[in-house]
Amino acid sequence: MDKKWQCLLIFFSAFMLNMMSTAEASAENRLLDLRIDIQLNEDGSVDVTEYRQTDMDEGTELYIVMDNLQESELLDFYVTGFDENTDWDSSDSQAEKSGQYGIIETSDGLELVWGIGDYGQNNYEVHYSLSDVVRQLEDGQSLLWNFDTFSDIPAEQLVIELSGPQPFSQENTKLWGFGFNGDMTIENGKIVWLANEQVGNRQNAIVLLQFQDGMFNPQVTEAMTLAEQEEMAKEGSAYNVENISQSNDKIAFGIIGTMLAGGAITIGVIFRHIFKVKKIKEEAGDMLSGSKRIQKNSGLLYDKVPFEDRDYPGLAYLLNQFATGYFENYFSVFLLEWVIEGKIDMVTREEKGVFKDKVKTDIVIHDFEEARKKEGRSFASFVDDIMADPSKERYETGMWLMLLEAADQTGLVRDTAIQRWANDNASDVETFADFLTDYSMHYLEEQSLIQFDEVQAGRSRIPIAIASPEGDLLFDQLIQFYNYLSQTKLDKLEQVNVSMDDYLIWNSLYNKNDELTKEFKNFVPKPSESYNHDSYDHYYWYWYGTRGFNQSWSQGLSSGGFHSSQSTDYGGGGSTSIGGGGGAGGGGGGGAR
């Protein structure tokens, strides 16, 4: 590491240690319990309610610093049971401030203040609202905000809960937390972030949520993609530890970025770097991707299957550009393919549950002994082989080997067996899933559709993708066919140019599983009965069978510790990171004085 980085690290380390020691020295006040409830509104604003249980020993007022609102504005502030003081004077006595709240304008922004009242145990219910916290990005929508309003008085217990205009789910929301060790999960349509440690000493409480277009109606836009924002936020965090370790400069930048996350200096540097890199990539011929590619094809329809090779994982790189084609989607696709090809049969049944009926699926592999002899290797061996030379293997083979290994001696694969196999082999499956993008890039290059290269940007080498005319056309048609299927409904399928087989396969590939499940429920409300469209009835069972079997497999992977950037659940919660969160608004902290 060169001397300039050493000096910066020494300076910032000393600065942070000084801040920590100062906070410890004045930490006679205690924040015993803090619950922060955050309501995200359709227009992108948020309503925040803090429930604070404290034990106060000194000072006359509590305060929240708001000096990094970016383009957001304070819409409302009050403390339940307190009276507003529009002419707040911090030099007033403890008794004069008791039962009152107000707002102080500073050279850097605002401070929200209220009187401590009597010393001892006090409960405060603090409300504030901010505009434009959810922002529109180039290819989606997001919230990146630091909800630290307290950290000068460490929170001994902390829970942050977020709700929205519609329930959050793993299908519509990706989520990350930065600033402290904790667990972030989706529970009953809400996001719950529970701290596993005391949170203070200027730690952050940064939440990053990402959504597809349409969930909100944001009024403020940011000139970056979801992927760029994710990369920016993860810089310096445990989420990105493998990348950070690649160079000493990145380590230094990550540490300093974490210390200053949310500050104006860091934000300016990051954004200038992003714009510079964008320009370099465009000049080198980097293809349109993300929202720009989607915008180019907005309203355009392509009514034919755009890809005939059936090596669907080869498209993963392109499909990921518009949030489709995830790892689990390919397992569903190949299950449907194998049924169509006659390689397997599905035995699907509905079982009564306490709260709702459950779909149970068993699979029978045809010519099982012959298939097992033909492959002649384990799934783990195959993963090694395909990573060593993807040109000699098809990604589909790995998923076929999963079934073969989970089957009993007769070729029967029960849903409990695939779940158990997935749990026991989650680590190897994770390696296989993480290789999906590499496999796709190799495939696209081998087919002369996209050339992958790098360009120099400062000290770094930046990857670019240069599409051939055929590759450019394929990318457009993939999006246009997605648009076409979005307008095509199951009950009108006989009137369009897509077979039922392709309709199911491509909806799976495009991650439209929930939408198609609802369509089937409406189209075939009682599958045990007879309909005029009897030819579709067996597809109902194939679809539900595939969904049920996939869910058993996914549950097994999850319980085995599976976690991949190619998973539909990626960004779906779990442990949160101490560092990172660069680019977040908010986060001025707060305390007592």
C-alpha positions as CSV (number, residue, x, y, z in Angstrom):
1,M,0.0,0.0,0.0
2,D,1.5,3.4,-0.9
3,K,2.2,6.2,1.5
4,K,-0.8,8.4,0.6
5,W,-3.2,5.5,1.5
6,Q,-1.3,4.8,4.7
7,C,-1.6,8.5,5.7
8,L,-5.3,8.5,5.0
9,L,-5.9,5.4,6.9
10,I,-3.9,6.7,9.9
11,F,-5.8,9.9,9.8
12,F,-9.2,8.4,9.6
13,S,-8.5,5.6,12.1
14,A,-7.4,8.3,14.6
15,F,-10.4,10.3,13.8
16,M,-12.8,7.4,14.4
17,L,-11.1,6.3,17.6
18,N,-11.3,9.8,18.9
19,M,-15.1,9.9,18.1
20,M,-15.6,6.5,19.8
21,S,-13.7,7.5,22.9
22,T,-15.7,10.7,23.1
23,A,-19.0,8.8,22.8
24,E,-17.9,6.4,25.5
25,A,-17.0,9.2,27.9
26,S,-20.4,10.8,27.6
27,A,-22.4,7.6,27.5
28,E,-24.1,8.0,30.9
29,N,-27.4,8.3,29.1
30,R,-28.8,4.9,28.0
31,L,-31.0,3.9,25.1
32,L,-32.4,0.7,26.5
33,D,-34.6,-0.3,23.6
34,L,-35.3,1.3,20.2
35,R,-37.9,0.2,17.6
36,I,-38.0,2.1,14.3
37,D,-41.2,1.6,12.2
38,I,-40.8,2.8,8.6
39,Q,-43.8,3.1,6.2
40,L,-42.8,3.4,2.5
41,N,-45.5,5.3,0.6
42,E,-46.4,5.0,-3.0
43,D,-45.0,8.4,-3.9
44,G,-41.6,7.5,-2.5
45,S,-41.9,9.3,0.8
46,V,-41.5,7.6,4.2
47,D,-43.2,8.0,7.5
48,V,-41.0,7.0,10.4
49,T,-42.0,6.3,14.0
50,E,-39.4,5.7,16.7
51,Y,-40.3,4.1,20.0
52,R,-37.4,4.9,22.4
53,Q,-37.1,3.5,25.9
54,T,-34.4,5.5,27.7
55,D,-32.7,6.0,31.1
56,M,-31.5,9.7,31.1
57,D,-28.9,11.1,33.5
58,E,-27.7,14.3,31.9
59,G,-28.4,17.0,29.3
60,T,-31.6,19.0,28.6
61,E,-32.5,17.9,25.1
62,L,-32.4,15.0,22.7
63,Y,-31.7,15.7,19.0
64,I,-31.6,14.0,15.6
65,V,-29.2,15.4,12.9
66,M,-30.5,15.7,9.3
67,D,-27.6,17.1,7.3
68,N,-27.5,14.6,4.4
69,L,-31.1,14.6,2.9
70,Q,-29.8,14.8,-0.6
71,E,-32.9,15.7,-2.6
72,S,-35.4,14.7,0.1
73,E,-37.2,17.2,2.3
74,L,-38.5,17.0,5.9
75,L,-42.3,16.9,5.6
76,D,-43.4,16.5,9.2
77,F,-42.0,16.1,12.7
78,Y,-43.6,15.7,16.2
79,V,-43.2,13.9,19.5
80,T,-46.4,12.3,20.8
81,G,-47.7,14.1,23.9
82,F,-45.4,17.1,23.4
83,D,-46.2,20.6,22.3
84,E,-44.5,22.3,19.4
85,N,-42.0,25.2,20.1
86,T,-41.5,27.1,16.8
87,D,-38.7,29.2,18.3
88,W,-36.5,26.6,19.9
89,D,-33.6,27.8,22.0
90,S,-31.1,25.2,23.0
91,S,-29.9,27.5,25.9
92,D,-33.3,27.1,27.6
93,S,-33.4,25.2,30.9
94,Q,-34.4,21.6,31.3
95,A,-37.7,22.6,32.8
96,E,-38.4,25.0,29.9
97,K,-37.8,22.3,27.3
98,S,-39.8,19.6,29.1
99,G,-42.7,18.4,27.1
100,Q,-41.8,20.4,24.0
101,Y,-40.2,19.7,20.5
102,G,-38.9,21.9,17.7
103,I,-36.7,22.2,14.7
104,I,-33.3,23.9,14.5
105,E,-31.9,25.1,11.2
106,T,-28.1,24.7,11.0
107,S,-25.5,25.6,8.4
108,D,-25.5,21.9,7.3
109,G,-29.2,21.1,7.5
110,L,-31.7,20.5,10.2
111,E,-31.8,19.2,13.8
112,L,-35.0,17.7,15.3
113,V,-35.0,18.3,19.0
114,W,-37.2,17.7,22.1
115,G,-36.9,18.1,25.8
116,I,-35.6,15.2,27.9
117,G,-37.9,16.1,30.8
118,D,-37.2,14.5,34.2
119,Y,-34.1,12.3,34.5
120,G,-34.6,8.5,34.9
121,Q,-36.5,6.2,32.7
122,N,-38.5,7.9,29.9
123,N,-40.3,6.7,26.8
124,Y,-40.5,8.8,23.7
125,E,-42.5,8.3,20.5
126,V,-40.9,10.3,17.8
127,H,-42.5,10.8,14.3
128,Y,-41.0,12.3,11.2
129,S,-41.7,12.1,7.4
130,L,-39.3,12.6,4.5
131,S,-40.1,13.0,0.8
132,D,-38.4,11.2,-2.1
133,V,-36.6,8.5,-0.2
134,V,-37.5,5.8,-2.8
135,R,-35.8,6.8,-6.0
136,Q,-36.3,5.8,-9.7
137,L,-33.1,4.2,-11.2
138,E,-32.5,3.4,-14.8
139,D,-33.8,-0.1,-14.6
140,G,-35.8,-0.2,-11.4
141,Q,-36.6,1.5,-8.1
142,S,-34.7,1.6,-4.8
143,L,-34.4,2.9,-1.3
144,L,-30.8,3.5,0.0
145,W,-31.1,5.3,3.3
146,N,-29.3,5.5,6.7
147,F,-31.8,5.4,9.5
148,D,-29.2,6.2,12.2
149,T,-30.8,9.0,14.3
150,F,-29.4,7.8,17.6
151,S,-25.9,6.4,17.6
152,D,-24.2,8.9,20.0
153,I,-26.3,7.0,22.6
154,P,-25.9,3.3,21.7
155,A,-29.1,1.3,21.3
156,E,-28.8,-1.7,23.5
157,Q,-31.6,-3.4,21.6
158,L,-32.6,-2.4,18.1
159,V,-35.4,-3.5,15.7
160,I,-36.1,-1.8,12.4
161,E,-39.3,-2.7,10.6
162,L,-40.3,-1.5,7.1
163,S,-43.7,-1.9,5.4
164,G,-44.9,-0.7,2.0
165,P,-48.0,0.1,-0.1
166,Q,-48.1,-3.7,-0.9
167,P,-46.5,-6.6,0.9
168,F,-42.8,-7.2,0.4
169,S,-41.8,-10.6,-0.8
170,Q,-38.7,-12.4,-2.1
171,E,-40.2,-12.0,-5.6
172,N,-40.6,-8.2,-5.5
173,T,-37.9,-7.0,-3.2
174,K,-34.1,-7.4,-2.8
175,L,-32.7,-6.3,0.5
176,W,-29.5,-5.6,2.3
177,G,-28.5,-4.0,5.6
178,F,-25.2,-2.2,6.3
179,G,-23.7,-0.9,9.6
180,F,-24.0,-3.6,12.2
181,N,-24.3,-7.3,12.7
182,G,-27.9,-8.5,12.5
183,D,-30.5,-10.5,10.7
184,M,-32.8,-9.0,8.0
185,T,-35.8,-11.1,7.0
186,I,-39.2,-10.7,5.3
187,E,-42.0,-11.6,7.7
188,N,-45.7,-11.3,6.9
189,G,-45.0,-8.9,4.1
190,K,-42.8,-6.6,6.2
191,I,-39.0,-6.3,6.4
192,V,-37.6,-6.9,9.9
193,W,-34.0,-6.0,10.8
194,L,-32.9,-7.3,14.2
195,A,-29.6,-6.2,15.7
196,N,-27.4,-8.9,17.2
197,E,-25.3,-6.4,19.0
198,Q,-25.4,-3.0,20.7
199,V,-25.5,-0.4,17.9
200,G,-23.8,2.9,18.5
201,N,-20.4,4.8,18.3
202,R,-21.5,6.2,15.0
203,Q,-22.4,2.9,13.4
204,N,-24.7,3.1,10.5
205,A,-28.2,1.7,10.0
206,I,-28.3,1.7,6.2
207,V,-31.1,-0.1,4.4
208,L,-30.9,-0.9,0.7
209,L,-34.1,-2.2,-0.9
210,Q,-34.4,-2.7,-4.7
211,F,-37.7,-3.2,-6.6
212,Q,-38.7,-3.6,-10.2
213,D,-40.5,-0.8,-11.9
214,G,-44.1,-0.2,-11.0
215,M,-44.1,-0.8,-7.2
216,F,-43.8,2.9,-6.4
217,N,-44.2,6.2,-8.2
218,P,-41.0,8.0,-7.3
219,Q,-40.6,11.7,-8.0
220,V,-36.7,11.8,-8.0
221,T,-34.5,9.8,-10.4
222,E,-30.9,8.7,-10.1
223,A,-28.6,8.1,-13.2
224,M,-27.4,4.6,-12.3
225,T,-28.6,1.0,-12.6
226,L,-29.6,-1.3,-9.8
227,A,-26.4,-3.2,-10.3
228,E,-24.2,-0.1,-10.1
229,Q,-26.0,1.0,-6.9
230,E,-25.6,-2.4,-5.4
231,E,-21.9,-2.4,-6.2
232,M,-21.5,1.1,-4.7
233,A,-23.3,0.1,-1.5
234,K,-21.4,-3.1,-1.1
235,E,-18.0,-1.4,-1.4
236,G,-16.2,-1.9,1.9
237,S,-18.8,-4.4,3.3
238,A,-18.6,-8.0,4.3
239,Y,-20.9,-8.8,1.4
240,N,-18.1,-7.9,-1.0
241,V,-15.1,-9.2,1.1
242,E,-13.7,-11.4,-1.7
243,N,-13.6,-8.5,-4.2
244,I,-12.2,-6.1,-1.6
245,S,-9.3,-8.4,-0.8
246,Q,-8.1,-8.2,-4.4
247,S,-6.1,-5.0,-3.9
248,N,-4.7,-2.8,-1.1
249,D,-6.2,0.3,-2.8
250,K,-9.7,-1.2,-2.7
251,I,-9.2,-2.1,1.0
252,A,-8.2,1.5,1.8
253,F,-11.0,3.0,-0.2
254,G,-13.5,0.6,1.4
255,I,-12.4,1.5,4.9
256,I,-12.6,5.2,4.2
257,G,-15.9,4.9,2.3
258,T,-17.4,3.0,5.3
259,M,-16.2,5.8,7.7
260,L,-17.7,8.5,5.5
261,A,-20.7,6.6,4.0
262,G,-23.4,9.1,3.3
263,G,-21.0,12.1,3.4
264,A,-21.0,14.6,0.5
265,I,-17.3,14.0,-0.3
266,T,-17.7,10.3,-0.8
267,I,-20.9,10.7,-2.8
268,G,-19.2,13.2,-5.1
269,V,-16.2,11.0,-5.7
270,I,-18.4,7.9,-6.3
271,F,-20.7,9.6,-8.8
272,R,-17.9,11.2,-10.8
273,H,-16.2,7.8,-11.0
274,I,-19.4,6.1,-12.2
275,F,-20.0,8.7,-15.0
276,K,-16.4,8.5,-16.1
277,V,-16.5,4.7,-16.4
278,K,-19.8,4.9,-18.3
279,K,-18.3,7.2,-20.9
280,I,-15.2,5.0,-21.3
281,K,-17.4,1.9,-21.8
282,E,-19.6,3.6,-24.3
283,E,-16.7,4.8,-26.4
284,A,-15.3,1.2,-26.4
285,G,-18.6,-0.1,-27.9
286,D,-20.1,-1.6,-24.8
287,M,-23.6,-2.8,-25.7
288,L,-26.8,-1.3,-24.4
289,S,-28.0,-3.1,-21.3
290,G,-30.3,-2.6,-18.3
291,S,-32.9,0.1,-18.6
292,K,-31.5,1.6,-21.8
293,R,-32.1,-1.7,-23.6
294,I,-35.5,-2.0,-22.0
295,Q,-36.4,1.5,-23.0
296,K,-35.2,0.9,-26.6
297,N,-37.7,-2.0,-26.8
298,S,-40.5,-0.5,-24.8
299,G,-43.9,-1.2,-26.5
300,L,-42.2,-3.5,-29.2
301,L,-43.5,-7.1,-29.5
302,Y,-41.9,-10.2,-31.0
303,D,-44.4,-13.1,-31.3
304,K,-42.0,-16.0,-31.9
305,V,-39.7,-17.9,-29.6
306,P,-36.5,-16.0,-30.0
307,F,-34.1,-18.8,-29.2
308,E,-34.2,-22.3,-30.7
309,D,-31.1,-23.9,-29.3
310,R,-32.8,-24.9,-26.0
311,D,-29.5,-24.5,-24.1
312,Y,-31.3,-21.9,-22.0
313,P,-28.6,-21.3,-19.4
314,G,-26.5,-19.9,-22.3
315,L,-28.8,-16.9,-22.2
316,A,-28.4,-16.2,-18.4
317,Y,-26.0,-13.2,-19.0
318,L,-28.6,-11.5,-21.2
319,L,-31.7,-12.4,-19.2
320,N,-30.1,-11.2,-15.9
321,Q,-29.9,-7.7,-17.6
322,F,-33.6,-7.4,-17.1
323,A,-34.0,-9.3,-13.9
324,T,-35.0,-12.7,-15.3
325,G,-33.3,-16.1,-15.9
326,Y,-32.2,-16.9,-12.4
327,F,-30.8,-20.3,-11.3
328,E,-34.0,-21.8,-9.9
329,N,-35.8,-20.8,-13.1
330,Y,-33.7,-23.2,-15.1
331,F,-34.5,-26.2,-12.9
332,S,-38.2,-25.5,-13.5
333,V,-37.6,-25.1,-17.3
334,F,-35.7,-28.4,-17.5
335,L,-38.3,-30.3,-15.5
336,L,-40.9,-29.2,-18.0
337,E,-38.6,-30.0,-20.9
338,W,-38.0,-33.5,-19.6
339,V,-41.7,-34.1,-19.2
340,I,-42.2,-33.0,-22.8
341,E,-39.4,-35.1,-24.1
342,G,-40.7,-38.2,-22.2
343,K,-37.6,-38.5,-20.0
344,I,-39.7,-38.3,-16.8
345,D,-43.2,-38.5,-15.6
346,M,-44.7,-36.4,-12.7
347,V,-47.1,-37.8,-10.1
348,T,-48.8,-34.7,-8.6
349,R,-51.4,-34.6,-5.9
350,E,-53.0,-32.1,-3.6
351,E,-53.0,-32.9,0.1
352,K,-55.2,-31.1,2.6
353,G,-53.3,-28.8,5.0
354,V,-54.4,-27.1,8.2
355,F,-54.3,-23.7,6.5
356,K,-54.1,-24.4,2.8
357,D,-53.8,-27.4,0.5
358,K,-50.3,-28.5,-0.4
359,V,-49.1,-29.8,-3.8
360,K,-46.9,-32.9,-3.5
361,T,-44.9,-34.2,-6.5
362,D,-43.0,-37.3,-7.2
363,I,-40.9,-37.9,-10.3
364,V,-40.4,-41.2,-12.2
365,I,-37.2,-41.3,-14.4
366,H,-37.7,-43.4,-17.5
367,D,-34.9,-45.9,-18.4
368,F,-33.3,-45.1,-15.1
369,E,-30.5,-47.7,-15.1
370,E,-29.5,-46.7,-18.7
371,A,-29.5,-43.0,-17.8
372,R,-27.3,-43.6,-14.7
373,K,-24.8,-45.7,-16.6
374,K,-24.7,-43.2,-19.4
375,E,-23.7,-40.4,-17.1
376,G,-21.3,-42.4,-15.0
377,R,-20.2,-39.6,-12.7
378,S,-21.3,-37.8,-9.6
379,F,-22.8,-34.3,-9.6
380,A,-19.7,-33.0,-7.7
381,S,-17.5,-34.4,-10.4
382,F,-19.6,-32.8,-13.1
383,V,-19.3,-29.4,-11.5
384,D,-15.5,-29.7,-11.6
385,D,-15.6,-30.8,-15.3
386,I,-17.9,-28.0,-16.5
387,M,-15.8,-25.3,-14.6
388,A,-12.6,-26.7,-16.2
389,D,-14.0,-26.7,-19.7
390,P,-17.6,-25.4,-20.3
391,S,-17.3,-26.0,-24.0
392,K,-17.5,-29.8,-23.4
393,E,-20.5,-29.7,-21.1
394,R,-24.1,-28.6,-21.1
395,Y,-25.4,-26.9,-18.0
396,E,-28.6,-29.0,-18.2
397,T,-26.5,-32.1,-17.4
398,G,-25.8,-30.9,-13.9
399,M,-29.5,-30.6,-13.2
400,W,-30.2,-34.0,-14.6
401,L,-27.5,-35.5,-12.3
402,M,-29.3,-34.0,-9.3
403,L,-32.4,-36.0,-10.2
404,L,-30.4,-39.2,-10.8
405,E,-28.6,-38.9,-7.5
406,A,-31.8,-38.2,-5.5
407,A,-33.7,-41.2,-7.1
408,D,-34.1,-44.5,-5.4
409,Q,-33.1,-47.8,-7.0
410,T,-36.3,-47.8,-9.2
411,G,-35.8,-44.3,-10.5
412,L,-38.4,-42.7,-8.2
413,V,-37.6,-39.2,-6.9
414,R,-39.9,-38.2,-4.1
415,D,-40.2,-34.5,-3.1
416,T,-38.7,-35.4,0.3
417,A,-35.8,-37.1,-1.4
418,I,-34.9,-34.1,-3.6
419,Q,-35.2,-31.8,-0.5
420,R,-32.9,-34.1,1.5
421,W,-30.4,-34.3,-1.4
422,A,-30.4,-30.5,-1.9
423,N,-29.7,-30.0,1.8
424,D,-26.8,-32.4,1.8
425,N,-25.3,-31.0,-1.4
426,A,-26.0,-27.3,-1.0
427,S,-22.3,-26.3,-1.2
428,D,-21.7,-28.0,-4.5
429,V,-25.0,-26.6,-5.9
430,E,-23.9,-23.2,-4.8
431,T,-20.7,-23.5,-6.7
432,F,-22.7,-24.7,-9.8
433,A,-25.1,-21.8,-9.5
434,D,-22.3,-19.3,-9.2
435,F,-20.8,-20.6,-12.4
436,L,-24.0,-19.9,-14.4
437,T,-22.9,-16.4,-15.6
438,D,-19.5,-17.7,-16.6
439,Y,-21.1,-20.6,-18.5
440,S,-23.4,-18.1,-20.3
441,M,-20.6,-15.8,-21.2
442,H,-18.6,-18.7,-22.6
443,Y,-21.6,-19.8,-24.6
444,L,-22.4,-16.4,-26.0
445,E,-18.7,-15.9,-27.1
446,E,-18.6,-19.4,-28.6
447,Q,-21.8,-18.6,-30.6
448,S,-20.2,-15.3,-31.8
449,L,-23.0,-13.4,-30.2
450,I,-21.1,-11.3,-27.7
451,Q,-17.4,-10.6,-27.2
452,F,-16.3,-9.9,-23.6
453,D,-13.3,-7.7,-23.1
454,E,-11.8,-5.1,-20.7
455,V,-10.9,-1.4,-21.0
456,Q,-8.7,0.7,-18.8
457,A,-10.3,3.3,-16.5
458,G,-7.7,4.9,-14.3
459,R,-6.0,2.1,-12.4
460,S,-8.7,-0.4,-13.0
461,R,-9.7,-2.7,-15.8
462,I,-13.4,-2.4,-16.5
463,P,-15.3,-5.3,-18.2
464,I,-17.3,-4.5,-21.3
465,A,-19.6,-6.6,-23.6
466,I,-19.6,-5.9,-27.4
467,A,-22.5,-7.5,-29.2
468,S,-22.4,-8.7,-32.8
469,P,-25.4,-7.8,-35.0
470,E,-26.8,-11.2,-34.3
471,G,-26.3,-10.9,-30.6
472,D,-27.8,-7.4,-30.6
473,L,-30.9,-8.7,-32.4
474,L,-31.2,-11.6,-30.0
475,F,-31.1,-9.3,-26.9
476,D,-33.8,-7.1,-28.5
477,Q,-36.0,-10.1,-29.3
478,L,-35.6,-11.6,-25.8
479,I,-37.1,-8.4,-24.3
480,Q,-39.7,-8.0,-27.1
481,F,-40.9,-11.6,-26.5
482,Y,-41.1,-10.9,-22.8
483,N,-43.3,-7.9,-23.7
484,Y,-45.4,-10.2,-25.9
485,L,-45.9,-12.9,-23.2
486,S,-46.8,-10.1,-20.7
487,Q,-49.8,-9.3,-22.9
488,T,-50.7,-13.0,-23.7
489,K,-53.0,-14.8,-21.3
490,L,-53.6,-18.5,-20.8
491,D,-57.3,-18.4,-21.9
492,K,-56.4,-16.7,-25.2
493,L,-53.4,-18.9,-26.0
494,E,-55.2,-20.7,-28.9
495,Q,-55.4,-17.3,-30.7
496,V,-51.6,-16.6,-30.6
497,N,-48.5,-17.9,-32.2
498,V,-47.0,-19.7,-29.1
499,S,-47.5,-23.3,-28.1
500,M,-48.5,-24.3,-24.5
501,D,-45.1,-25.9,-24.1
502,D,-43.2,-22.8,-25.0
503,Y,-45.7,-20.6,-23.0
504,L,-44.9,-22.5,-19.8
505,I,-41.1,-22.8,-20.5
506,W,-40.6,-19.1,-21.3
507,N,-42.8,-17.8,-18.5
508,S,-40.6,-19.9,-16.1
509,L,-37.5,-18.5,-17.7
510,Y,-38.8,-15.0,-17.4
511,N,-39.5,-15.7,-13.7
512,K,-43.3,-15.2,-14.1
513,N,-44.1,-18.2,-11.9
514,D,-46.5,-16.4,-9.6
515,E,-48.5,-14.7,-12.4
516,L,-48.9,-18.0,-14.3
517,T,-50.0,-19.9,-11.2
518,K,-52.8,-17.4,-10.7
519,E,-53.8,-17.8,-14.3
520,F,-54.0,-21.5,-13.9
521,K,-56.1,-21.2,-10.8
522,N,-58.6,-19.0,-12.7
523,F,-58.5,-21.1,-15.8
524,V,-58.8,-24.5,-14.1
525,P,-60.5,-23.7,-10.7
526,K,-61.3,-27.4,-10.0
527,P,-58.7,-29.6,-11.8
528,S,-60.4,-32.8,-10.8
529,E,-63.4,-31.9,-12.9
530,S,-63.8,-31.9,-16.7
531,Y,-63.6,-28.8,-18.9
532,N,-64.1,-28.0,-22.5
533,H,-60.4,-27.3,-22.7
534,D,-59.4,-30.8,-21.5
535,S,-56.2,-30.6,-23.5
536,Y,-55.0,-28.0,-21.0
537,D,-55.9,-30.0,-17.8
538,H,-52.7,-32.1,-17.8
539,Y,-50.6,-28.9,-18.2
540,Y,-52.2,-27.7,-14.9
541,W,-50.7,-30.7,-13.1
542,Y,-47.4,-30.4,-14.9
543,W,-47.2,-26.7,-13.9
544,Y,-48.1,-27.3,-10.3
545,G,-46.0,-30.4,-10.1
546,T,-43.0,-28.5,-11.4
547,R,-43.6,-25.6,-8.9
548,G,-44.1,-28.0,-6.0
549,F,-41.0,-30.0,-6.8
550,N,-38.9,-26.9,-7.3
551,Q,-40.0,-25.6,-3.9
552,S,-39.0,-28.8,-2.1
553,W,-35.6,-28.6,-3.8
554,S,-35.2,-24.9,-3.0
555,Q,-36.2,-25.5,0.7
556,G,-33.5,-28.2,0.9
557,L,-30.9,-25.8,-0.6
558,S,-31.9,-23.1,1.8
559,S,-31.6,-25.3,4.9
560,G,-28.2,-26.5,3.7
561,G,-26.9,-22.9,3.6
562,F,-27.2,-22.3,-0.2
563,H,-26.6,-18.6,-1.1
564,S,-25.8,-17.5,-4.7
565,S,-25.8,-14.3,-6.6
566,Q,-27.6,-16.2,-9.3
567,S,-30.5,-17.2,-7.0
568,T,-34.0,-15.6,-7.2
569,D,-33.6,-15.2,-3.4
570,Y,-30.3,-13.3,-3.7
571,G,-30.7,-10.1,-1.8
572,G,-33.5,-11.8,0.1
573,G,-32.2,-11.1,3.6
574,G,-30.0,-13.1,6.0
575,S,-27.1,-11.8,8.0
576,T,-26.3,-8.1,7.5
577,S,-22.9,-6.4,7.1
578,I,-20.9,-4.2,9.4
579,G,-19.4,-2.0,6.7
580,G,-20.6,-0.6,3.4
581,G,-23.6,1.4,2.5
582,G,-21.8,4.1,0.4
583,G,-24.1,6.6,-1.3
584,A,-26.9,6.4,1.3
585,G,-28.8,9.5,2.3
586,G,-29.7,10.3,5.9
587,G,-27.6,9.0,8.8
588,G,-26.7,12.2,10.7
589,G,-26.9,10.3,14.0
590,G,-28.2,11.9,17.2
591,G,-27.8,12.0,20.9
592,A,-28.3,14.2,23.9
593,R,-26.8,17.5,25.1
